[in-house]
Amino acid sequence: MKKFYLILAVGSLMFGACQKEELPEDSSVIIEGVSESVQESTEQAGEEEEGPAEYFKAKINGDLFEVEDPQLIKGTVYPSRNTGVINFDFSADGVDTSGEENVNMGFLFKVCFYDGPNTYYTGTTETVSWAMYWTDYGFWENHYAYGNEPGIVIVTNATDTFVEGTFEFEAYSSDTETTIEVEGEFGIRLESEEDYNS
């Protein structure tokens, strides 16, 4: 049931995200290029292509979170349906087995106005981008609605099939009324928007 509420909360956030600004009239060329390159990458993925290894590592208040299974690391680049704004969404899931109970946990990111290697900010009204850390017991968001300090996602390397970089953000949980500090790094093989959301 908790997972249902998490999905419902994330869905409501994503509904309004990245819809603030319109693109210039000549943006259709960019959108078509991104859509075509992601589609080609997805078609080639069936051939088990060789490439950089996927990774996702983070520290949450100093505690290590690392995803070693590439099946649990996902990312996509796609144009917003309403505005055409290019988005980079990525996520990583894992299970903490160190306690008496196994605890599911993970990260979700939405980077709006994506344009390859660059510095992007989350938790601002200008970009409407956000970052989230969740567990079975709640979720912490870096979102402008909570007044967090802006987070940073730095994309250091990007191709049509692979994106890597670092991130750092402060996130707040209204359920527990706590704030966490997060920093980490990622290397993600891109997939189609349809595969990412399935």
C-alpha positions in Angstrom: 0.0 0.0 0.0 2.9 2.4 0.8 4.3 1.8 -2.7 0.9 2.7 -4.2 1.0 6.1 -2.3 4.5 6.6 -3.4 3.6 6.0 -7.1 0.6 8.3 -6.7 2.7 11.1 -5.2 5.3 10.8 -7.9 2.7 10.7 -10.6 1.1 14.0 -9.3 4.6 15.6 -9.2 5.4 14.5 -12.8 2.0 15.7 -14.1 3.0 19.4 -13.6 6.7 19.1 -14.0 8.5 20.6 -17.0 5.4 22.3 -18.4 6.3 26.0 -17.5 7.9 27.3 -20.7 7.3 27.0 -24.4 10.2 26.1 -26.8 11.2 28.3 -29.7 9.5 27.5 -33.0 12.6 25.8 -34.5 12.8 23.3 -31.6 11.0 20.5 -33.6 14.4 19.7 -35.2 15.9 19.1 -31.7 12.9 17.1 -30.6 12.8 14.8 -33.7 16.6 14.2 -33.3 16.3 13.2 -29.7 13.3 11.0 -30.3 14.9 9.3 -33.3 18.2 8.7 -31.5 16.5 7.2 -28.4 14.4 5.0 -30.7 17.5 3.8 -32.6 19.3 3.2 -29.3 16.3 1.1 -28.0 16.2 -0.9 -31.2 19.9 -1.6 -30.9 19.7 -2.5 -27.2 18.1 -5.9 -28.2 21.5 -6.8 -29.7 23.2 -6.6 -26.3 25.6 -3.9 -27.3 28.9 -3.4 -25.5 29.4 -0.1 -23.8 30.3 1.5 -20.5 29.0 -0.2 -17.4 26.1 1.3 -15.6 26.5 2.5 -12.0 24.7 4.4 -9.3 26.3 5.4 -6.0 25.1 7.8 -3.4 25.6 8.9 0.2 22.5 9.7 2.2 23.7 11.7 5.3 27.0 9.8 4.9 25.5 6.3 4.5 26.4 4.5 1.3 23.7 3.5 -1.2 25.0 1.6 -4.2 23.1 -0.2 -7.0 25.1 -3.0 -8.6 22.4 -4.6 -10.7 22.0 -2.6 -14.0 18.4 -3.8 -14.3 17.6 -1.5 -11.4 19.2 1.6 -13.0 17.1 3.3 -15.6 17.2 6.5 -17.7 15.5 8.2 -20.6 15.6 11.4 -22.6 12.3 12.6 -24.2 10.3 15.6 -25.2 7.4 16.7 -22.9 4.1 16.0 -24.6 2.6 19.4 -23.8 5.6 21.8 -24.4 8.3 19.8 -26.2 10.8 20.6 -23.4 13.5 17.9 -23.4 13.6 16.0 -20.1 16.2 13.6 -18.7 14.6 11.2 -16.1 16.5 8.6 -14.3 16.1 6.3 -11.3 17.8 3.6 -9.3 16.3 1.1 -6.9 17.8 -1.1 -4.2 17.1 -3.1 -1.0 18.8 -2.5 2.3 19.4 -6.0 3.8 21.5 -4.9 6.8 18.7 -4.7 9.3 16.2 -7.2 10.7 13.8 -6.3 7.8 14.6 -5.8 4.2 13.9 -2.1 3.2 13.2 -1.1 -0.4 14.7 2.3 -1.3 15.6 4.3 -4.4 16.0 7.6 -6.2 14.0 9.4 -8.8 15.2 12.4 -10.8 13.6 14.7 -13.4 15.9 17.1 -15.2 14.0 19.6 -17.4 15.5 21.6 -20.2 18.1 18.9 -20.7 20.8 19.6 -23.3 23.7 17.2 -22.8 26.7 17.9 -20.6 25.9 20.9 -18.4 25.0 21.9 -14.8 21.3 21.5 -14.0 19.4 22.7 -10.9 16.6 20.9 -9.1 14.1 22.3 -6.6 13.7 25.7 -8.4 10.6 27.3 -9.8 12.6 28.2 -12.9 13.5 24.7 -14.0 10.7 22.7 -12.2 13.2 19.9 -12.0 13.3 17.7 -8.9 15.0 14.9 -7.1 13.6 12.4 -4.6 14.9 9.7 -2.3 12.3 7.1 -1.1 12.1 4.1 1.2 9.3 1.9 2.5 8.9 4.4 5.3 8.6 7.7 3.4 10.1 9.9 0.8 12.3 13.0 0.8 12.0 15.6 -2.0 14.2 18.3 -3.4 11.3 20.3 -4.8 10.5 24.0 -5.0 7.3 23.5 -3.0 9.4 22.6 0.1 11.7 25.6 -0.1 14.8 23.4 -0.2 18.1 24.8 -1.3 18.5 24.1 -5.1 20.1 20.7 -5.9 22.6 20.2 -8.6 22.9 17.5 -11.3 26.1 17.8 -13.3 26.1 15.8 -16.6 29.8 15.3 -17.4 29.5 13.0 -20.4 26.5 12.2 -22.7 26.0 10.3 -25.9 22.8 9.2 -27.6 22.9 6.0 -25.5 24.7 6.8 -22.2 24.7 9.6 -19.7 27.0 10.0 -16.6 27.5 12.7 -14.0 27.1 13.6 -10.4 24.4 15.0 -8.1 24.0 16.8 -4.8 20.8 17.9 -3.1 19.0 18.5 0.2 15.6 16.8 0.5 12.7 17.2 3.0 10.1 14.7 4.2 6.8 16.2 5.3 5.9 12.8 6.8 8.9 12.6 9.2 9.7 16.4 9.2 13.3 15.6 8.5 15.9 16.8 6.0 18.6 14.7 4.4 21.8 15.6 2.5 22.5 13.5 -0.6 25.5 13.3 -3.0 26.4 10.8 -5.6 27.3 9.7 -9.1 25.8 7.8 -12.0 26.4 6.2 -15.3 23.1 5.3 -17.1 22.3 3.5 -20.4 19.4 5.3 -22.0 16.2 3.6 -23.0 13.0 4.7 -24.7 10.4 6.6 -22.7 8.0 3.7 -23.1 10.6 1.1 -21.7 11.5 3.5 -18.9 7.9 3.8 -17.7 7.1 0.1 -18.0 
